[in-house]
Amino acid sequence: MAMEAAEIEKLIKEGIPDAVVEIEDLRGDGDHYAAYVASPSFKGKTRVQQHQMVFDALQGKMGNELHALALQTGVKED
Amino acid sequence: MTNPVFDRIQKEIDNNDVSLFMKGTADMPLCGFSAMVVQVLSQLGVPFSTVNVLEDDDIRQGIKDFTNWPTIPQLYVKGEFIGGCDIVREMYETGELQDFFEEKGLLRAA
C-alpha cells in the first residue's frame, strides 16, 4: 500500500486549513516522501506538537500506508 | 487500571537518562531512521540505552500509544520525549541537541 503526494497534501490541508504544504517524492515508490509544512497555528508549539498535528491530519496513515515521511515544520506568519 | 506495557516503558525511561526505542540494536540498527539517531548520539558521545522494539510487539505498539507518536525510533531524555528521527536530526544540525544534552548535564561543554 502506498500514497500519492497529492493525497498527502490534501489530508494535511484538510486537517490544517491554513497550512502551506510542500511534498517531495524521495524515491518514486509512493512510500518515501519528504514534506515541509508551515502554518500560523504552529506558533508557540514544540516541534513534537507540530509534527503531531500533521500526523493527526494524516488520520492514522503515518506509520501505516505511509511508511516514511521525512517531516519538517515551521511557523508561517499570518 | 494501569497499563502494564506503559509501566514497563515508564520504568525504562525513568531508569535511563537517554533511552532510544529503535528497530534493532546500537551495534546492528535494522532501519535507516534508527541508524541515523544512533549515529547522532554516537557522534555527540552521549551514552544511551536502547530497546529493540522488534523483539517485543507489546512495546512496539505500546510506545506509539504512550506518546501518541506513530513511528519508531523514539528518543527519550530524562523521561521526556524528544522526537523521532526528523526532529533529532534537525536539532543536531542546528546545534540545539548538543546544547540540550549539555543543559541536562549529559555532555561536557565542548
Backbone of each chain as ProteinMPNN parsed JSONL, in Angstrom:
{"seq_chain_A": "MAMEAAEIEKLIKEGIPDAVVEIEDLRGDGDHYAAYVASPSFKGKTRVQQHQMVFDALQGKMGNELHALALQTGVKED", "coords_chain_A": {"N_chain_A": [[0.87, -1.194, 0.0], [0.502, 2.224, -0.749], [0.873, 5.815, -0.977], [-0.386, 8.707, -2.701], [1.316, 11.754, -3.507], [-0.343, 13.951, -3.801], [-2.559, 13.197, -2.355], [-1.598, 13.107, 0.225], [-0.99, 15.787, 0.625], [-3.534, 16.874, 0.41], [-4.898, 15.764, 2.624], [-3.401, 16.86, 4.75], [-3.904, 19.568, 4.399], [-6.649, 19.605, 4.785], [-6.761, 18.954, 7.428], [-5.217, 20.932, 8.597], [-6.091, 23.779, 7.835], [-4.885, 26.301, 7.206], [-2.393, 25.74, 6.32], [0.77, 25.736, 4.593], [1.969, 23.54, 2.247], [4.566, 21.5, 1.16], [5.531, 18.85, -0.831], [7.811, 16.228, -1.387], [8.7, 13.639, -3.501], [10.673, 11.116, -2.579], [11.665, 8.701, -3.553], [10.054, 7.819, -5.548], [8.435, 5.657, -5.14], [6.091, 5.883, -3.905], [6.137, 5.62, -1.215], [8.063, 6.858, 0.236], [8.471, 9.902, 1.267], [9.281, 13.424, 1.51], [8.269, 16.141, 3.474], [7.41, 19.539, 3.824], [5.846, 21.521, 6.101], [4.142, 24.395, 6.87], [2.609, 26.661, 9.107], [0.503, 29.155, 10.592], [-0.751, 28.268, 12.837], [1.024, 26.717, 14.158], [2.456, 28.239, 15.796], [4.146, 28.86, 18.854], [4.108, 26.249, 19.568], [5.764, 23.142, 20.359], [8.254, 21.358, 18.419], [7.585, 18.642, 18.465], [4.839, 18.775, 19.045], [3.958, 20.15, 16.795], [4.578, 18.322, 14.758], [2.884, 16.269, 15.6], [0.409, 17.375, 15.088], [0.394, 17.305, 12.336], [0.518, 14.56, 11.92], [-1.92, 13.842, 13.042], [-3.614, 15.025, 11.202], [-3.164, 13.373, 9.113], [-4.631, 11.242, 9.711], [-4.022, 8.675, 10.96], [-2.618, 7.386, 8.992], [0.065, 7.657, 8.962], [2.978, 5.834, 9.415], [1.627, 3.629, 8.756], [-0.028, 3.091, 5.954], [1.577, 5.026, 5.002], [4.804, 4.796, 4.96], [7.262, 6.163, 5.277], [7.807, 9.426, 6.053], [9.616, 12.124, 5.789], [9.634, 14.703, 7.826], [9.363, 18.197, 8.106], [8.682, 21.087, 9.95], [7.331, 24.398, 10.247], [6.771, 27.762, 11.42], [4.396, 29.654, 9.888], [4.046, 32.981, 9.13], [1.105, 35.059, 9.662]], "CA_chain_A": [[0.0, 0.0, 0.0], [1.301, 3.451, -0.792], [0.002, 7.0, -1.054], [0.024, 9.71, -3.689], [1.703, 13.031, -2.901], [-1.499, 14.861, -3.779], [-3.465, 12.769, -1.284], [-0.97, 13.53, 1.491], [-1.162, 17.245, 0.711], [-4.976, 17.143, 0.625], [-5.221, 15.43, 4.016], [-2.776, 17.825, 5.656], [-4.619, 20.857, 4.266], [-7.969, 19.468, 5.401], [-6.572, 18.939, 8.89], [-4.623, 22.222, 9.0], [-6.545, 24.562, 6.67], [-4.067, 27.456, 6.808], [-1.005, 25.273, 6.141], [1.467, 25.668, 3.31], [2.494, 22.169, 2.217], [5.422, 21.133, 0.02], [5.817, 17.413, -0.729], [8.811, 15.763, -2.355], [8.721, 12.178, -3.564], [12.106, 10.846, -2.49], [12.133, 7.525, -4.3], [9.137, 7.459, -6.628], [7.749, 4.384, -4.878], [4.853, 6.158, -3.183], [6.297, 5.206, 0.171], [9.114, 7.652, 0.884], [8.295, 11.317, 0.928], [9.704, 14.485, 2.432], [7.233, 17.184, 3.457], [7.606, 20.731, 4.653], [4.518, 22.062, 6.423], [4.237, 25.624, 7.676], [1.267, 27.167, 9.425], [0.456, 30.064, 11.746], [-1.261, 27.573, 14.037], [2.141, 26.045, 14.848], [3.117, 29.228, 16.668], [4.131, 28.567, 20.292], [4.065, 24.793, 19.799], [7.061, 22.495, 20.192], [8.342, 20.572, 17.173], [6.817, 17.411, 18.652], [3.417, 19.101, 18.91], [3.695, 20.497, 15.386], [4.551, 17.067, 13.988], [1.685, 15.501, 15.973], [-0.73, 17.971, 14.376], [0.432, 16.787, 10.959], [0.146, 13.131, 11.992], [-3.378, 13.759, 13.269], [-4.258, 15.372, 9.918], [-2.995, 12.214, 8.213], [-5.649, 10.27, 10.14], [-3.541, 7.327, 11.26], [-1.906, 6.758, 7.862], [1.514, 7.738, 9.216], [3.456, 4.607, 10.038], [0.88, 2.504, 8.166], [0.133, 3.185, 4.487], [2.695, 5.935, 4.719], [5.896, 4.218, 5.76], [8.318, 7.116, 5.628], [7.588, 10.828, 5.68], [10.602, 12.989, 6.456], [8.793, 15.885, 8.055], [9.905, 19.421, 8.692], [7.581, 22.029, 10.135], [7.758, 25.767, 10.552], [5.653, 28.675, 11.694], [4.178, 30.593, 8.786], [3.399, 34.187, 9.688], [-0.239, 35.251, 9.072]], "C_chain_A": [[0.903, 1.239, 0.0], [0.337, 4.627, -0.86], [0.523, 7.928, -2.133], [0.357, 11.013, -2.962], [0.494, 13.951, -2.763], [-2.446, 14.509, -2.631], [-2.916, 13.206, 0.082], [-1.228, 15.03, 1.697], [-2.612, 17.588, 1.059], [-5.344, 16.893, 2.082], [-4.657, 16.467, 4.978], [-3.542, 19.148, 5.605], [-6.022, 20.783, 4.846], [-7.844, 19.547, 6.921], [-6.037, 20.26, 9.415], [-4.892, 23.215, 7.858], [-5.597, 25.699, 6.242], [-2.615, 27.049, 6.517], [-0.517, 25.463, 4.701], [2.153, 24.304, 3.302], [3.344, 21.962, 0.966], [5.811, 19.661, 0.201], [6.855, 17.038, -1.788], [8.822, 14.234, -2.319], [10.191, 11.748, -3.643], [12.54, 9.694, -3.387], [11.193, 7.096, -5.432], [8.403, 6.16, -6.393], [6.45, 4.608, -4.085], [4.951, 5.851, -1.706], [7.309, 6.056, 0.936], [9.018, 9.099, 0.413], [9.014, 12.196, 1.944], [8.613, 15.547, 2.345], [7.682, 18.336, 4.331], [6.224, 21.342, 4.854], [4.707, 23.294, 7.301], [2.834, 26.161, 7.907], [1.345, 28.127, 10.607], [0.021, 29.331, 13.018], [-0.167, 26.778, 14.753], [2.799, 26.955, 15.879], [3.003, 28.813, 18.132], [4.105, 27.079, 20.6], [5.462, 24.207, 19.605], [7.064, 21.745, 18.864], [7.502, 19.301, 17.301], [5.334, 17.698, 18.447], [3.062, 19.436, 17.467], [3.605, 19.205, 14.55], [3.285, 16.263, 14.317], [0.447, 16.053, 15.278], [-0.779, 17.445, 12.942], [0.024, 15.311, 10.95], [-1.36, 12.977, 12.196], [-4.123, 14.04, 11.952], [-4.196, 14.175, 8.961], [-3.833, 11.02, 8.667], [-5.115, 8.84, 10.256], [-2.779, 6.668, 10.119], [-0.396, 6.738, 8.11], [1.97, 6.487, 9.971], [2.67, 3.397, 9.545], [1.028, 2.568, 6.647], [1.368, 4.019, 4.148], [3.876, 5.512, 5.602], [6.868, 5.293, 6.222], [7.952, 8.51, 5.128], [8.577, 11.657, 6.477], [9.946, 14.351, 6.611], [9.588, 17.028, 8.65], [8.765, 20.408, 8.833], [8.148, 23.411, 10.451], [6.542, 26.627, 10.792], [5.551, 29.64, 10.523], [3.468, 31.808, 9.385], [2.059, 34.39, 8.981], [-0.166, 36.083, 7.807]], "O_chain_A": [[1.934, 1.275, 0.672], [-0.879, 4.444, -0.806], [1.714, 7.938, -2.442], [-0.242, 11.333, -1.936], [0.325, 14.636, -1.755], [-3.053, 15.386, -2.015], [-3.665, 13.617, 0.968], [-1.624, 15.473, 2.775], [-2.883, 18.463, 1.881], [-6.021, 17.711, 2.705], [-5.339, 16.903, 5.906], [-3.796, 19.769, 6.637], [-6.537, 21.782, 5.347], [-8.691, 20.12, 7.606], [-6.355, 20.669, 10.532], [-4.023, 23.456, 7.02], [-5.515, 26.024, 5.058], [-1.723, 27.896, 6.473], [-1.281, 25.364, 3.741], [2.846, 23.956, 4.257], [2.893, 22.219, -0.151], [6.345, 19.272, 1.24], [6.778, 17.478, -2.934], [8.937, 13.621, -1.258], [10.864, 11.987, -4.646], [13.648, 9.703, -3.922], [11.477, 6.154, -6.171], [7.811, 5.604, -7.318], [5.799, 3.655, -3.654], [3.934, 5.826, -1.014], [7.391, 5.97, 2.161], [9.434, 9.45, -0.691], [9.311, 11.781, 3.064], [8.094, 15.82, 1.263], [8.248, 18.153, 5.409], [5.522, 21.642, 3.889], [5.356, 23.233, 8.345], [1.983, 26.12, 7.019], [2.155, 27.938, 11.514], [0.38, 29.724, 14.128], [-0.401, 26.228, 15.829], [3.585, 26.512, 16.716], [1.923, 28.461, 18.605], [4.083, 26.687, 21.767], [6.246, 24.702, 18.796], [6.014, 21.525, 18.26], [6.793, 18.923, 16.368], [4.648, 16.949, 17.751], [1.999, 19.055, 16.975], [2.686, 19.026, 13.751], [2.685, 15.652, 13.432], [-0.458, 15.3, 14.92], [-1.853, 17.174, 12.404], [-0.724, 14.872, 10.077], [-1.995, 12.103, 11.606], [-5.117, 13.389, 11.632], [-5.07, 13.997, 8.113], [-3.759, 9.935, 8.09], [-5.701, 7.908, 9.706], [-2.339, 5.526, 10.247], [0.327, 5.917, 7.547], [1.423, 6.135, 11.016], [3.009, 2.261, 9.878], [2.053, 2.163, 6.099], [2.085, 3.769, 3.179], [3.94, 5.816, 6.793], [7.253, 5.342, 7.39], [7.807, 8.734, 3.926], [8.407, 11.869, 7.678], [9.732, 15.062, 5.629], [10.38, 16.847, 9.575], [7.957, 20.549, 7.915], [9.298, 23.552, 10.868], [5.424, 26.271, 10.418], [6.503, 30.353, 10.206], [2.439, 31.685, 10.049], [1.884, 33.954, 7.843], [-1.192, 36.345, 7.18]]}, "seq_chain_B": "MTNPVFDRIQKEIDNNDVSLFMKGTADMPLCGFSAMVVQVLSQLGVPFSTVNVLEDDDIRQGIKDFTNWPTIPQLYVKGEFIGGCDIVREMYETGELQDFFEEKGLLRAA", "coords_chain_B": {"N_chain_B": [[-7.125, 1.441, 36.278], [-4.031, 0.275, 35.608], [-1.71, 0.395, 32.851], [0.127, -2.269, 31.925], [2.126, -2.356, 29.961], [2.693, 0.32, 29.496], [3.688, 0.878, 32.006], [6.064, -0.56, 31.968], [7.41, 0.788, 29.969], [7.582, 3.319, 31.101], [9.215, 2.755, 33.279], [11.591, 2.092, 31.982], [12.301, 4.562, 30.776], [12.57, 6.112, 32.988], [14.671, 4.939, 34.325], [16.853, 5.275, 32.732], [18.963, 7.778, 31.579], [19.231, 8.545, 28.874], [17.289, 7.185, 26.5], [16.66, 5.068, 23.857], [14.207, 3.982, 21.789], [14.133, 1.665, 19.369], [14.524, 0.121, 16.068], [16.147, -2.807, 16.028], [19.561, -2.927, 17.238], [22.062, -0.831, 18.884], [24.495, -1.62, 17.867], [23.647, -3.02, 15.695], [21.63, -1.619, 13.874], [18.396, -1.858, 12.43], [17.046, -0.334, 10.667], [16.937, 2.52, 8.634], [16.241, 4.982, 9.751], [16.413, 4.564, 12.49], [19.114, 3.956, 12.603], [20.186, 6.417, 11.945], [19.665, 8.026, 14.223], [21.118, 6.649, 16.149], [23.654, 7.108, 15.141], [23.894, 9.908, 15.402], [23.782, 10.222, 18.209], [26.044, 8.785, 18.916], [28.051, 10.243, 17.658], [27.917, 12.587, 19.109], [28.762, 11.611, 21.437], [27.243, 10.782, 23.57], [26.268, 8.704, 26.155], [23.922, 6.051, 25.815], [20.944, 4.072, 26.251], [19.308, 1.274, 24.67], [16.225, 0.041, 23.302], [15.067, -2.703, 21.687], [12.52, -2.692, 19.612], [11.661, -4.568, 17.891], [11.853, -6.943, 19.067], [9.767, -7.153, 20.749], [6.501, -7.029, 20.549], [4.491, -5.871, 22.062], [5.718, -3.653, 23.216], [6.459, -2.376, 20.867], [4.021, -1.516, 19.761], [2.919, -0.319, 21.958], [4.623, 1.822, 22.646], [4.035, 3.689, 20.731], [1.469, 4.417, 21.34], [1.902, 5.379, 23.853], [3.109, 7.875, 23.594], [1.576, 9.029, 21.699], [2.698, 8.959, 19.133], [3.449, 7.98, 15.95], [5.589, 6.526, 14.877], [8.742, 4.682, 14.757], [12.198, 5.366, 15.162], [12.146, 6.377, 18.662], [13.169, 8.907, 20.813], [14.111, 9.419, 24.161], [14.876, 11.615, 26.803], [15.895, 11.849, 30.025], [13.337, 11.034, 30.782], [11.731, 12.534, 29.151], [10.006, 12.899, 26.093], [11.721, 13.39, 23.143], [11.765, 13.265, 20.37], [11.339, 11.882, 17.007], [13.262, 10.516, 14.291], [13.431, 12.691, 12.437], [13.171, 15.053, 13.979], [15.26, 14.768, 15.82], [17.443, 14.79, 14.094], [17.156, 17.361, 12.956], [17.49, 18.994, 15.214], [20.072, 18.275, 15.836], [21.498, 19.21, 13.633], [21.167, 21.923, 13.9], [22.539, 22.415, 16.159], [21.18, 22.498, 18.455], [20.706, 20.109, 19.797], [23.09, 19.334, 20.982], [23.443, 21.471, 22.794], [21.209, 20.994, 24.338], [21.754, 18.494, 25.55], [23.963, 19.248, 27.03], [22.825, 21.072, 28.774], [21.29, 19.302, 30.218], [23.183, 18.08, 31.588], [24.418, 15.902, 30.519], [26.42, 15.917, 28.829], [29.68, 17.064, 28.466], [30.512, 20.516, 28.196], [31.729, 21.619, 25.085]], "CA_chain_B": [[-6.489, 0.212, 35.766], [-2.807, 0.755, 34.95], [-1.356, -0.336, 31.623], [1.433, -2.881, 32.234], [3.139, -2.005, 28.936], [3.091, 1.706, 29.794], [4.53, 0.838, 33.211], [7.406, -1.03, 31.563], [8.034, 1.891, 29.218], [7.887, 4.389, 32.074], [10.379, 2.329, 34.073], [12.766, 2.181, 31.099], [12.738, 5.955, 30.554], [12.951, 6.667, 34.3], [15.934, 4.345, 34.779], [17.954, 5.585, 31.809], [18.951, 9.193, 31.202], [18.966, 8.637, 27.43], [16.712, 5.89, 26.127], [16.241, 5.07, 22.45], [13.381, 2.852, 21.326], [14.566, 1.595, 17.965], [14.468, -1.186, 15.405], [17.494, -3.368, 16.056], [20.374, -2.51, 18.384], [23.039, 0.198, 18.51], [25.523, -2.236, 17.016], [23.025, -3.563, 14.455], [20.342, -0.989, 13.607], [17.736, -2.567, 11.322], [16.212, 0.605, 9.901], [17.754, 3.709, 8.36], [15.915, 6.083, 10.667], [17.015, 4.201, 13.785], [20.578, 4.071, 12.454], [20.532, 7.849, 11.95], [19.661, 8.535, 15.602], [22.278, 6.017, 16.817], [24.858, 7.808, 14.652], [23.92, 11.247, 16.008], [24.129, 10.087, 19.631], [27.44, 8.316, 18.994], [28.94, 11.36, 17.288], [27.93, 13.543, 20.227], [29.442, 10.953, 22.56], [26.305, 10.689, 24.698], [25.909, 7.315, 26.428], [22.473, 5.847, 25.721], [20.49, 2.671, 26.268], [18.361, 1.063, 23.564], [15.209, -1.022, 23.415], [14.79, -3.2, 20.335], [11.069, -2.926, 19.575], [11.353, -5.727, 17.029], [11.83, -8.148, 19.914], [8.652, -7.091, 21.706], [5.376, -6.385, 19.855], [3.731, -5.025, 23.002], [6.445, -2.373, 23.31], [6.446, -1.755, 19.536], [2.765, -0.77, 19.607], [2.689, 0.463, 23.187], [5.393, 3.077, 22.647], [3.346, 4.643, 19.837], [0.308, 4.93, 22.085], [2.436, 6.058, 25.048], [3.404, 9.29, 23.31], [0.795, 9.479, 20.538], [3.689, 9.204, 18.068], [3.179, 6.769, 15.168], [6.727, 5.845, 14.253], [9.953, 4.314, 15.504], [12.646, 5.377, 16.548], [11.711, 7.426, 19.58], [14.251, 9.227, 21.752], [13.704, 9.987, 25.46], [15.991, 12.097, 27.633], [15.406, 12.092, 31.394], [11.903, 10.784, 30.842], [10.982, 13.426, 28.258], [10.062, 12.5, 24.686], [12.391, 14.435, 22.373], [11.246, 13.195, 18.994], [11.791, 10.78, 16.168], [14.483, 10.764, 13.505], [13.458, 14.032, 11.829], [13.4, 16.113, 14.971], [16.619, 14.601, 16.37], [18.405, 15.259, 13.072], [17.028, 18.821, 12.833], [18.104, 19.577, 16.416], [21.525, 18.04, 15.736], [22.068, 20.085, 12.58], [21.146, 23.332, 14.342], [23.361, 22.533, 17.375], [20.282, 22.508, 19.627], [20.77, 18.831, 20.533], [24.295, 19.41, 21.826], [23.129, 22.375, 23.907], [20.214, 20.334, 25.194], [22.431, 17.477, 26.367], [24.82, 19.938, 27.995], [21.931, 21.617, 29.816], [20.822, 18.196, 31.054], [24.346, 17.532, 32.286], [24.751, 14.593, 29.942], [27.514, 16.11, 27.877], [30.512, 18.19, 28.925], [30.548, 21.583, 27.196], [32.925, 21.42, 24.219]], "C_chain_B": [[-5.191, 0.653, 35.06], [-2.537, -0.143, 33.736], [0.036, -0.938, 31.844], [2.515, -2.519, 31.22], [3.625, -0.575, 29.198], [3.999, 1.739, 31.014], [5.96, 0.42, 32.856], [8.152, 0.08, 30.831], [8.468, 2.982, 30.195], [9.131, 4.026, 32.886], [11.664, 2.482, 33.254], [13.241, 3.634, 30.991], [13.067, 6.655, 31.873], [14.344, 6.192, 34.697], [17.124, 4.654, 33.874], [17.883, 7.043, 31.373], [18.593, 9.369, 29.726], [18.512, 7.255, 26.963], [16.173, 5.969, 24.698], [15.461, 3.803, 22.132], [13.596, 2.785, 19.818], [14.309, 0.219, 17.383], [15.894, -1.7, 15.312], [18.227, -2.888, 17.296], [21.379, -1.461, 17.924], [24.1, -0.387, 17.579], [24.94, -2.704, 15.685], [21.648, -2.925, 14.256], [19.694, -1.646, 12.376], [16.804, -1.654, 10.528], [17.017, 1.88, 9.789], [17.514, 4.833, 9.356], [16.52, 5.812, 12.037], [18.529, 4.38, 13.712], [21.015, 5.536, 12.519], [20.623, 8.387, 13.377], [20.846, 7.937, 16.373], [23.552, 6.762, 16.434], [24.998, 9.183, 15.309], [24.37, 11.15, 17.466], [25.592, 9.666, 19.784], [28.395, 9.45, 18.668], [29.019, 12.395, 18.408], [28.649, 12.955, 21.442], [28.56, 10.857, 23.791], [25.999, 9.208, 24.935], [24.388, 7.155, 26.363], [22.149, 4.359, 25.791], [19.466, 2.507, 25.15], [17.373, -0.039, 23.926], [14.878, -1.433, 21.992], [13.308, -3.565, 20.231], [10.715, -4.142, 18.715], [11.284, -7.022, 17.848], [10.614, -8.196, 20.821], [7.495, -6.323, 21.09], [4.562, -5.48, 20.783], [4.381, -3.647, 23.094], [6.341, -1.634, 21.973], [5.167, -0.957, 19.314], [2.563, 0.175, 20.79], [3.399, 1.803, 23.176], [4.703, 4.132, 21.771], [2.138, 5.247, 20.537], [0.767, 5.794, 23.259], [2.634, 7.547, 24.788], [2.546, 9.849, 22.179], [1.739, 9.893, 19.404], [3.755, 7.931, 17.239], [4.39, 6.019, 14.651], [7.837, 5.527, 15.252], [11.115, 4.82, 14.658], [12.01, 6.504, 17.354], [12.803, 7.643, 20.628], [13.688, 9.904, 22.998], [14.947, 10.419, 26.215], [15.417, 12.515, 28.978], [13.874, 12.055, 31.416], [11.077, 11.613, 29.892], [11.124, 12.956, 26.817], [10.626, 13.657, 23.863], [11.899, 14.456, 20.939], [11.71, 11.94, 18.298], [13.011, 11.212, 15.375], [14.536, 12.204, 12.983], [13.831, 15.108, 12.831], [14.818, 16.005, 15.542], [17.648, 15.127, 15.369], [18.368, 16.792, 12.968], [17.709, 19.513, 14.023], [19.621, 19.421, 16.36], [22.152, 19.034, 14.761], [22.097, 21.543, 13.028], [22.002, 23.519, 15.603], [22.518, 22.5, 18.645], [20.456, 21.267, 20.492], [21.972, 18.831, 21.474], [24.029, 20.289, 23.044], [22.199, 21.698, 24.904], [20.877, 19.315, 26.112], [23.332, 18.137, 27.405], [23.98, 20.484, 29.144], [21.494, 20.528, 30.785], [21.989, 17.518, 31.8], [24.763, 16.178, 31.759], [25.926, 14.681, 28.985], [28.349, 17.265, 28.402], [30.55, 19.234, 27.827], [31.844, 21.439, 26.409], [33.94, 22.536, 24.499]], "O_chain_B": [[-5.247, 1.328, 34.031], [-3.052, -1.254, 33.617], [1.018, -0.202, 31.94], [3.686, -2.389, 31.578], [4.823, -0.298, 29.13], [4.953, 2.515, 31.07], [6.931, 0.972, 33.375], [9.347, 0.291, 31.035], [9.584, 3.497, 30.115], [9.987, 4.872, 33.146], [12.687, 2.939, 33.762], [14.436, 3.909, 31.1], [13.761, 7.671, 31.88], [15.107, 6.93, 35.322], [18.265, 4.334, 34.207], [16.859, 7.492, 30.857], [17.773, 10.215, 29.366], [19.266, 6.284, 27.029], [15.345, 6.821, 24.376], [15.993, 2.695, 22.199], [13.282, 3.726, 19.088], [13.933, -0.718, 18.087], [16.738, -1.127, 14.623], [17.606, -2.491, 18.282], [21.536, -1.225, 16.726], [24.543, 0.262, 16.632], [25.644, -2.777, 14.677], [20.623, -3.582, 14.438], [20.379, -1.951, 11.4], [15.907, -2.113, 9.821], [17.7, 2.279, 10.733], [18.439, 5.541, 9.756], [17.07, 6.713, 12.671], [19.149, 4.893, 14.645], [22.068, 5.859, 13.069], [21.554, 9.123, 13.704], [21.498, 8.631, 17.153], [24.415, 7.017, 17.274], [26.091, 9.572, 15.722], [25.235, 11.908, 17.904], [26.29, 10.142, 20.68], [29.427, 9.606, 19.32], [30.066, 13.005, 18.625], [29.083, 13.674, 22.342], [29.053, 10.851, 24.919], [25.525, 8.525, 24.028], [23.652, 8.035, 26.81], [22.966, 3.508, 25.44], [18.832, 3.476, 24.732], [17.654, -0.92, 24.739], [14.456, -0.607, 21.183], [12.89, -4.621, 20.705], [9.609, -4.676, 18.802], [10.746, -8.037, 17.405], [10.434, -9.153, 21.575], [7.498, -5.093, 21.103], [4.017, -4.461, 20.357], [3.705, -2.618, 23.057], [6.159, -0.417, 21.945], [5.203, 0.139, 18.754], [2.102, 1.307, 20.637], [2.853, 2.805, 23.637], [4.787, 5.328, 22.051], [1.82, 6.423, 20.36], [0.131, 6.787, 23.615], [2.361, 8.378, 25.654], [2.741, 10.984, 21.744], [1.623, 10.965, 18.811], [4.092, 6.879, 17.782], [4.233, 4.963, 14.037], [7.871, 6.009, 16.383], [11.007, 4.699, 13.438], [11.424, 7.441, 16.811], [13.294, 6.696, 21.244], [12.893, 10.839, 22.905], [15.942, 9.697, 26.267], [14.573, 13.407, 29.065], [13.218, 12.926, 31.989], [9.861, 11.44, 29.814], [12.228, 12.651, 26.366], [10.085, 14.763, 23.879], [11.648, 15.516, 20.365], [12.362, 11.07, 18.876], [13.705, 12.158, 15.746], [15.573, 12.86, 13.079], [14.684, 15.957, 12.574], [15.498, 17.015, 15.726], [18.597, 15.816, 15.741], [19.412, 17.441, 12.9], [18.42, 20.502, 13.846], [20.363, 20.31, 16.777], [23.2, 19.619, 15.035], [22.951, 22.312, 12.588], [22.177, 24.645, 16.069], [23.045, 22.476, 19.758], [20.375, 21.324, 21.719], [21.879, 18.385, 22.617], [24.341, 19.917, 24.175], [22.363, 21.803, 26.12], [20.595, 19.275, 27.31], [23.454, 17.647, 28.527], [24.35, 20.382, 30.313], [21.342, 20.76, 31.985], [21.809, 16.54, 32.526], [25.39, 15.394, 32.471], [26.37, 13.686, 28.412], [27.815, 18.319, 28.745], [30.614, 18.888, 26.647], [32.907, 21.176, 26.97], [35.009, 22.565, 23.889]]}, "name": "protein", "num_of_chains": 2, "seq": "MAMEAAEIEKLIKEGIPDAVVEIEDLRGDGDHYAAYVASPSFKGKTRVQQHQMVFDALQGKMGNELHALALQTGVKEDMTNPVFDRIQKEIDNNDVSLFMKGTADMPLCGFSAMVVQVLSQLGVPFSTVNVLEDDDIRQGIKDFTNWPTIPQLYVKGEFIGGCDIVREMYETGELQDFFEEKGLLRAA"}
